[in-house]
Amino acid sequence: MGLLRGLLWLVLFVVLAFCFVVLFEYGPRDFANGSKKEFARVKSFVVKQTEKVQKPKKER
């Protein structure tokens, strides 16, 4: 039960941090469009980082 509670707190923290960044960068007027842009930015960052991990290194 403690693991589930910790996981929910972590998810809540990530969501609130994302909302804070969107509000700080784009303001409350453009929150919907800003959240779409920021989500696309985070998604592209994650994809680039996972591509680096998946690329096999050349053997000598």
mmCIF file as gemmi writes it, N, C-alpha and C atoms, coordinates in Angstrom:
data_model
loop_
_atom_site.group_PDB
_atom_site.id
_atom_site.type_symbol
_atom_site.label_atom_id
_atom_site.label_alt_id
_atom_site.label_comp_id
_atom_site.label_asym_id
_atom_site.label_entity_id
_atom_site.label_seq_id
_atom_site.pdbx_PDB_ins_code
_atom_site.Cartn_x
_atom_site.Cartn_y
_atom_site.Cartn_z
_atom_site.occupancy
_atom_site.B_iso_or_equiv
_atom_site.pdbx_formal_charge
_atom_site.auth_seq_id
_atom_site.auth_asym_id
_atom_site.pdbx_PDB_model_num
ATOM 1 N N . MET Axp A 1 ? 0.823 -1.189 0 1 0 ? 1 A 1
ATOM 2 C CA . MET Axp A 1 ? 0 0 0 1 0 ? 1 A 1
ATOM 3 C C . MET Axp A 1 ? 0.872 1.26 0 1 0 ? 1 A 1
ATOM 4 N N . GLY Axp A 2 ? 1.993 1.168 0.709 1 0 ? 2 A 1
ATOM 5 C CA . GLY Axp A 2 ? 2.897 2.315 0.745 1 0 ? 2 A 1
ATOM 6 C C . GLY Axp A 2 ? 3.506 2.598 -0.616 1 0 ? 2 A 1
ATOM 7 N N . LEU Axp A 3 ? 3.776 1.539 -1.377 1 0 ? 3 A 1
ATOM 8 C CA . LEU Axp A 3 ? 4.332 1.71 -2.718 1 0 ? 3 A 1
ATOM 9 C C . LEU Axp A 3 ? 3.334 2.418 -3.632 1 0 ? 3 A 1
ATOM 10 N N . LEU Axp A 4 ? 2.072 2.042 -3.519 1 0 ? 4 A 1
ATOM 11 C CA . LEU Axp A 4 ? 1.037 2.677 -4.33 1 0 ? 4 A 1
ATOM 12 C C . LEU Axp A 4 ? 0.895 4.155 -3.971 1 0 ? 4 A 1
ATOM 13 N N . ARG Axp A 5 ? 0.925 4.463 -2.682 1 0 ? 5 A 1
ATOM 14 C CA . ARG Axp A 5 ? 0.81 5.852 -2.248 1 0 ? 5 A 1
ATOM 15 C C . ARG Axp A 5 ? 2.011 6.659 -2.737 1 0 ? 5 A 1
ATOM 16 N N . GLY Axp A 6 ? 3.2 6.087 -2.645 1 0 ? 6 A 1
ATOM 17 C CA . GLY Axp A 6 ? 4.394 6.776 -3.137 1 0 ? 6 A 1
ATOM 18 C C . GLY Axp A 6 ? 4.337 7.018 -4.632 1 0 ? 6 A 1
ATOM 19 N N . LEU Axp A 7 ? 3.841 6.034 -5.367 1 0 ? 7 A 1
ATOM 20 C CA . LEU Axp A 7 ? 3.713 6.178 -6.824 1 0 ? 7 A 1
ATOM 21 C C . LEU Axp A 7 ? 2.714 7.28 -7.173 1 0 ? 7 A 1
ATOM 22 N N . LEU Axp A 8 ? 1.607 7.332 -6.45 1 0 ? 8 A 1
ATOM 23 C CA . LEU Axp A 8 ? 0.617 8.383 -6.708 1 0 ? 8 A 1
ATOM 24 C C . LEU Axp A 8 ? 1.182 9.765 -6.388 1 0 ? 8 A 1
ATOM 25 N N . TRP Axp A 9 ? 1.964 9.892 -5.321 1 0 ? 9 A 1
ATOM 26 C CA . TRP Axp A 9 ? 2.589 11.178 -4.999 1 0 ? 9 A 1
ATOM 27 C C . TRP Axp A 9 ? 3.577 11.583 -6.086 1 0 ? 9 A 1
ATOM 28 N N . LEU Axp A 10 ? 4.319 10.619 -6.61 1 0 ? 10 A 1
ATOM 29 C CA . LEU Axp A 10 ? 5.272 10.913 -7.675 1 0 ? 10 A 1
ATOM 30 C C . LEU Axp A 10 ? 4.55 11.396 -8.935 1 0 ? 10 A 1
ATOM 31 N N . VAL Axp A 11 ? 3.469 10.715 -9.294 1 0 ? 11 A 1
ATOM 32 C CA . VAL Axp A 11 ? 2.69 11.115 -10.47 1 0 ? 11 A 1
ATOM 33 C C . VAL Axp A 11 ? 2.097 12.51 -10.261 1 0 ? 11 A 1
ATOM 34 N N . LEU Axp A 12 ? 1.579 12.775 -9.075 1 0 ? 12 A 1
ATOM 35 C CA . LEU Axp A 12 ? 1.026 14.089 -8.774 1 0 ? 12 A 1
ATOM 36 C C . LEU Axp A 12 ? 2.094 15.173 -8.868 1 0 ? 12 A 1
ATOM 37 N N . PHE Axp A 13 ? 3.285 14.878 -8.366 1 0 ? 13 A 1
ATOM 38 C CA . PHE Axp A 13 ? 4.382 15.834 -8.444 1 0 ? 13 A 1
ATOM 39 C C . PHE Axp A 13 ? 4.753 16.136 -9.892 1 0 ? 13 A 1
ATOM 40 N N . VAL Axp A 14 ? 4.844 15.105 -10.724 1 0 ? 14 A 1
ATOM 41 C CA . VAL Axp A 14 ? 5.213 15.303 -12.132 1 0 ? 14 A 1
ATOM 42 C C . VAL Axp A 14 ? 4.147 16.136 -12.85 1 0 ? 14 A 1
ATOM 43 N N . VAL Axp A 15 ? 2.888 15.852 -12.605 1 0 ? 15 A 1
ATOM 44 C CA . VAL Axp A 15 ? 1.805 16.599 -13.257 1 0 ? 15 A 1
ATOM 45 C C . VAL Axp A 15 ? 1.821 18.058 -12.817 1 0 ? 15 A 1
ATOM 46 N N . LEU Axp A 16 ? 1.971 18.305 -11.519 1 0 ? 16 A 1
ATOM 47 C CA . LEU Axp A 16 ? 1.982 19.673 -11.031 1 0 ? 16 A 1
ATOM 48 C C . LEU Axp A 16 ? 3.228 20.435 -11.507 1 0 ? 16 A 1
ATOM 49 N N . ALA Axp A 17 ? 4.362 19.76 -11.584 1 0 ? 17 A 1
ATOM 50 C CA . ALA Axp A 17 ? 5.569 20.408 -12.093 1 0 ? 17 A 1
ATOM 51 C C . ALA Axp A 17 ? 5.396 20.769 -13.569 1 0 ? 17 A 1
ATOM 52 N N . PHE Axp A 18 ? 4.785 19.877 -14.33 1 0 ? 18 A 1
ATOM 53 C CA . PHE Axp A 18 ? 4.522 20.158 -15.745 1 0 ? 18 A 1
ATOM 54 C C . PHE Axp A 18 ? 3.6 21.371 -15.882 1 0 ? 18 A 1
ATOM 55 N N . CYS Axp A 19 ? 2.537 21.414 -15.074 1 0 ? 19 A 1
ATOM 56 C CA . CYS Axp A 19 ? 1.611 22.558 -15.125 1 0 ? 19 A 1
ATOM 57 C C . CYS Axp A 19 ? 2.312 23.848 -14.728 1 0 ? 19 A 1
ATOM 58 N N . PHE Axp A 20 ? 3.195 23.784 -13.737 1 0 ? 20 A 1
ATOM 59 C CA . PHE Axp A 20 ? 3.926 24.977 -13.326 1 0 ? 20 A 1
ATOM 60 C C . PHE Axp A 20 ? 4.812 25.489 -14.455 1 0 ? 20 A 1
ATOM 61 N N . VAL Axp A 21 ? 5.501 24.598 -15.123 1 0 ? 21 A 1
ATOM 62 C CA . VAL Axp A 21 ? 6.376 25.007 -16.227 1 0 ? 21 A 1
ATOM 63 C C . VAL Axp A 21 ? 5.558 25.635 -17.343 1 0 ? 21 A 1
ATOM 64 N N . VAL Axp A 22 ? 4.426 25.031 -17.671 1 0 ? 22 A 1
ATOM 65 C CA . VAL Axp A 22 ? 3.577 25.582 -18.738 1 0 ? 22 A 1
ATOM 66 C C . VAL Axp A 22 ? 3.059 26.961 -18.339 1 0 ? 22 A 1
ATOM 67 N N . LEU Axp A 23 ? 2.605 27.103 -17.102 1 0 ? 23 A 1
ATOM 68 C CA . LEU Axp A 23 ? 2.116 28.415 -16.66 1 0 ? 23 A 1
ATOM 69 C C . LEU Axp A 23 ? 3.227 29.452 -16.646 1 0 ? 23 A 1
ATOM 70 N N . PHE Axp A 24 ? 4.41 29.054 -16.25 1 0 ? 24 A 1
ATOM 71 C CA . PHE Axp A 24 ? 5.526 29.988 -16.19 1 0 ? 24 A 1
ATOM 72 C C . PHE Axp A 24 ? 5.973 30.415 -17.585 1 0 ? 24 A 1
ATOM 73 N N . GLU Axp A 25 ? 6.01 29.472 -18.519 1 0 ? 25 A 1
ATOM 74 C CA . GLU Axp A 25 ? 6.494 29.775 -19.869 1 0 ? 25 A 1
ATOM 75 C C . GLU Axp A 25 ? 5.442 30.488 -20.725 1 0 ? 25 A 1
ATOM 76 N N . TYR Axp A 26 ? 4.182 30.049 -20.658 1 0 ? 26 A 1
ATOM 77 C CA . TYR Axp A 26 ? 3.172 30.53 -21.597 1 0 ? 26 A 1
ATOM 78 C C . TYR Axp A 26 ? 2.087 31.391 -20.954 1 0 ? 26 A 1
ATOM 79 N N . GLY Axp A 27 ? 1.958 31.361 -19.643 1 0 ? 27 A 1
ATOM 80 C CA . GLY Axp A 27 ? 0.944 32.152 -18.964 1 0 ? 27 A 1
ATOM 81 C C . GLY Axp A 27 ? -0.41 31.467 -18.958 1 0 ? 27 A 1
ATOM 82 N N . PRO Axp A 28 ? -1.336 31.978 -18.154 1 0 ? 28 A 1
ATOM 83 C CA . PRO Axp A 28 ? -2.644 31.324 -18.041 1 0 ? 28 A 1
ATOM 84 C C . PRO Axp A 28 ? -3.541 31.496 -19.265 1 0 ? 28 A 1
ATOM 85 N N . ARG Axp A 29 ? -3.303 32.504 -20.074 1 0 ? 29 A 1
ATOM 86 C CA . ARG Axp A 29 ? -4.148 32.711 -21.255 1 0 ? 29 A 1
ATOM 87 C C . ARG Axp A 29 ? -3.949 31.626 -22.306 1 0 ? 29 A 1
ATOM 88 N N . ASP Axp A 30 ? -2.726 31.172 -22.468 1 0 ? 30 A 1
ATOM 89 C CA . ASP Axp A 30 ? -2.388 30.225 -23.524 1 0 ? 30 A 1
ATOM 90 C C . ASP Axp A 30 ? -2.012 28.866 -22.939 1 0 ? 30 A 1
ATOM 91 N N . PHE Axp A 31 ? -2.701 28.469 -21.87 1 0 ? 31 A 1
ATOM 92 C CA . PHE Axp A 31 ? -2.327 27.23 -21.18 1 0 ? 31 A 1
ATOM 93 C C . PHE Axp A 31 ? -2.547 25.998 -22.05 1 0 ? 31 A 1
ATOM 94 N N . ALA Axp A 32 ? -3.653 25.922 -22.762 1 0 ? 32 A 1
ATOM 95 C CA . ALA Axp A 32 ? -3.956 24.734 -23.571 1 0 ? 32 A 1
ATOM 96 C C . ALA Axp A 32 ? -2.931 24.555 -24.697 1 0 ? 32 A 1
ATOM 97 N N . ASN Axp A 33 ? -2.663 25.624 -25.433 1 0 ? 33 A 1
ATOM 98 C CA . ASN Axp A 33 ? -1.679 25.523 -26.514 1 0 ? 33 A 1
ATOM 99 C C . ASN Axp A 33 ? -0.275 25.337 -25.963 1 0 ? 33 A 1
ATOM 100 N N . GLY Axp A 34 ? 0.014 25.982 -24.853 1 0 ? 34 A 1
ATOM 101 C CA . GLY Axp A 34 ? 1.33 25.834 -24.236 1 0 ? 34 A 1
ATOM 102 C C . GLY Axp A 34 ? 1.568 24.427 -23.732 1 0 ? 34 A 1
ATOM 103 N N . SER Axp A 35 ? 0.531 23.799 -23.185 1 0 ? 35 A 1
ATOM 104 C CA . SER Axp A 35 ? 0.699 22.432 -22.705 1 0 ? 35 A 1
ATOM 105 C C . SER Axp A 35 ? 0.931 21.47 -23.873 1 0 ? 35 A 1
ATOM 106 N N . LYS Axp A 36 ? 0.278 21.727 -25 1 0 ? 36 A 1
ATOM 107 C CA . LYS Axp A 36 ? 0.51 20.884 -26.183 1 0 ? 36 A 1
ATOM 108 C C . LYS Axp A 36 ? 1.946 21.035 -26.672 1 0 ? 36 A 1
ATOM 109 N N . LYS Axp A 37 ? 2.435 22.273 -26.725 1 0 ? 37 A 1
ATOM 110 C CA . LYS Axp A 37 ? 3.808 22.518 -27.175 1 0 ? 37 A 1
ATOM 111 C C . LYS Axp A 37 ? 4.819 21.893 -26.221 1 0 ? 37 A 1
ATOM 112 N N . GLU Axp A 38 ? 4.577 22.072 -24.931 1 0 ? 38 A 1
ATOM 113 C CA . GLU Axp A 38 ? 5.516 21.546 -23.936 1 0 ? 38 A 1
ATOM 114 C C . GLU Axp A 38 ? 5.504 20.018 -23.919 1 0 ? 38 A 1
ATOM 115 N N . PHE Axp A 39 ? 4.335 19.421 -24.096 1 0 ? 39 A 1
ATOM 116 C CA . PHE Axp A 39 ? 4.257 17.969 -24.161 1 0 ? 39 A 1
ATOM 117 C C . PHE Axp A 39 ? 5.01 17.439 -25.375 1 0 ? 39 A 1
ATOM 118 N N . ALA Axp A 40 ? 4.888 18.125 -26.507 1 0 ? 40 A 1
ATOM 119 C CA . ALA Axp A 40 ? 5.629 17.718 -27.708 1 0 ? 40 A 1
ATOM 120 C C . ALA Axp A 40 ? 7.132 17.847 -27.472 1 0 ? 40 A 1
ATOM 121 N N . ARG Axp A 41 ? 7.549 18.893 -26.764 1 0 ? 41 A 1
ATOM 122 C CA . ARG Axp A 41 ? 8.96 19.088 -26.46 1 0 ? 41 A 1
ATOM 123 C C . ARG Axp A 41 ? 9.495 17.978 -25.544 1 0 ? 41 A 1
ATOM 124 N N . VAL Axp A 42 ? 8.709 17.63 -24.534 1 0 ? 42 A 1
ATOM 125 C CA . VAL Axp A 42 ? 9.117 16.556 -23.611 1 0 ? 42 A 1
ATOM 126 C C . VAL Axp A 42 ? 9.147 15.22 -24.342 1 0 ? 42 A 1
ATOM 127 N N . LYS Axp A 43 ? 8.161 14.982 -25.179 1 0 ? 43 A 1
ATOM 128 C CA . LYS Axp A 43 ? 8.094 13.73 -25.928 1 0 ? 43 A 1
ATOM 129 C C . LYS Axp A 43 ? 9.291 13.576 -26.864 1 0 ? 43 A 1
ATOM 130 N N . SER Axp A 44 ? 9.657 14.643 -27.569 1 0 ? 44 A 1
ATOM 131 C CA . SER Axp A 44 ? 10.807 14.564 -28.48 1 0 ? 44 A 1
ATOM 132 C C . SER Axp A 44 ? 12.102 14.355 -27.699 1 0 ? 44 A 1
ATOM 133 N N . PHE Axp A 45 ? 12.205 14.962 -26.514 1 0 ? 45 A 1
ATOM 134 C CA . PHE Axp A 45 ? 13.392 14.757 -25.683 1 0 ? 45 A 1
ATOM 135 C C . PHE Axp A 45 ? 13.51 13.299 -25.254 1 0 ? 45 A 1
ATOM 136 N N . VAL Axp A 46 ? 12.396 12.709 -24.831 1 0 ? 46 A 1
ATOM 137 C CA . VAL Axp A 46 ? 12.411 11.313 -24.386 1 0 ? 46 A 1
ATOM 138 C C . VAL Axp A 46 ? 12.744 10.391 -25.549 1 0 ? 46 A 1
ATOM 139 N N . VAL Axp A 47 ? 12.193 10.669 -26.713 1 0 ? 47 A 1
ATOM 140 C CA . VAL Axp A 47 ? 12.466 9.831 -27.884 1 0 ? 47 A 1
ATOM 141 C C . VAL Axp A 47 ? 13.946 9.907 -28.255 1 0 ? 47 A 1
ATOM 142 N N . LYS Axp A 48 ? 14.525 11.106 -28.229 1 0 ? 48 A 1
ATOM 143 C CA . LYS Axp A 48 ? 15.946 11.245 -28.554 1 0 ? 48 A 1
ATOM 144 C C . LYS Axp A 48 ? 16.821 10.506 -27.553 1 0 ? 48 A 1
ATOM 145 N N . GLN Axp A 49 ? 16.466 10.577 -26.286 1 0 ? 49 A 1
ATOM 146 C CA . GLN Axp A 49 ? 17.263 9.907 -25.264 1 0 ? 49 A 1
ATOM 147 C C . GLN Axp A 49 ? 17.159 8.389 -25.384 1 0 ? 49 A 1
ATOM 148 N N . THR Axp A 50 ? 15.989 7.88 -25.718 1 0 ? 50 A 1
ATOM 149 C CA . THR Axp A 50 ? 15.846 6.432 -25.865 1 0 ? 50 A 1
ATOM 150 C C . THR Axp A 50 ? 16.532 5.937 -27.134 1 0 ? 50 A 1
ATOM 151 N N . GLU Axp A 51 ? 16.599 6.762 -28.176 1 0 ? 51 A 1
ATOM 152 C CA . GLU Axp A 51 ? 17.315 6.362 -29.381 1 0 ? 51 A 1
ATOM 153 C C . GLU Axp A 51 ? 18.803 6.22 -29.101 1 0 ? 51 A 1
ATOM 154 N N . LYS Axp A 52 ? 19.345 7.085 -28.267 1 0 ? 52 A 1
ATOM 155 C CA . LYS Axp A 52 ? 20.751 6.987 -27.919 1 0 ? 52 A 1
ATOM 156 C C . LYS Axp A 52 ? 21.044 5.687 -27.195 1 0 ? 52 A 1
ATOM 157 N N . VAL Axp A 53 ? 20.147 5.253 -26.353 1 0 ? 53 A 1
ATOM 158 C CA . VAL Axp A 53 ? 20.347 4.021 -25.584 1 0 ? 53 A 1
ATOM 159 C C . VAL Axp A 53 ? 20.205 2.803 -26.478 1 0 ? 53 A 1
ATOM 160 N N . GLN Axp A 54 ? 19.283 2.833 -27.438 1 0 ? 54 A 1
ATOM 161 C CA . GLN Axp A 54 ? 19.01 1.678 -28.261 1 0 ? 54 A 1
ATOM 162 C C . GLN Axp A 54 ? 20.034 1.463 -29.361 1 0 ? 54 A 1
ATOM 163 N N . LYS Axp A 55 ? 20.788 2.506 -29.747 1 0 ? 55 A 1
ATOM 164 C CA . LYS Axp A 55 ? 21.766 2.338 -30.806 1 0 ? 55 A 1
ATOM 165 C C . LYS Axp A 55 ? 22.9 1.442 -30.33 1 0 ? 55 A 1
ATOM 166 N N . PRO Axp A 56 ? 23.168 0.371 -31.074 1 0 ? 56 A 1
ATOM 167 C CA . PRO Axp A 56 ? 24.281 -0.502 -30.674 1 0 ? 56 A 1
ATOM 168 C C . PRO Axp A 56 ? 25.618 0.164 -31.026 1 0 ? 56 A 1
ATOM 169 N N . LYS Axp A 57 ? 26.556 -0.018 -30.135 1 0 ? 57 A 1
ATOM 170 C CA . LYS Axp A 57 ? 27.889 0.541 -30.384 1 0 ? 57 A 1
ATOM 171 C C . LYS Axp A 57 ? 28.653 -0.361 -31.328 1 0 ? 57 A 1
ATOM 172 N N . LYS Axp A 58 ? 29.503 0.261 -32.158 1 0 ? 58 A 1
ATOM 173 C CA . LYS Axp A 58 ? 30.286 -0.5 -33.105 1 0 ? 58 A 1
ATOM 174 C C . LYS Axp A 58 ? 31.36 -1.288 -32.349 1 0 ? 58 A 1
ATOM 175 N N . GLU Axp A 59 ? 31.51 -2.544 -32.781 1 0 ? 59 A 1
ATOM 176 C CA . GLU Axp A 59 ? 32.54 -3.373 -32.167 1 0 ? 59 A 1
ATOM 177 C C . GLU Axp A 59 ? 33.864 -3.161 -32.88 1 0 ? 59 A 1
ATOM 178 N N . ARG Axp A 60 ? 34.93 -3.25 -32.141 1 0 ? 60 A 1
ATOM 179 C CA . ARG Axp A 60 ? 36.266 -3.024 -32.718 1 0 ? 60 A 1
ATOM 180 C C . ARG Axp A 60 ? 36.824 -4.278 -33.296 1 0 ? 60 A 1
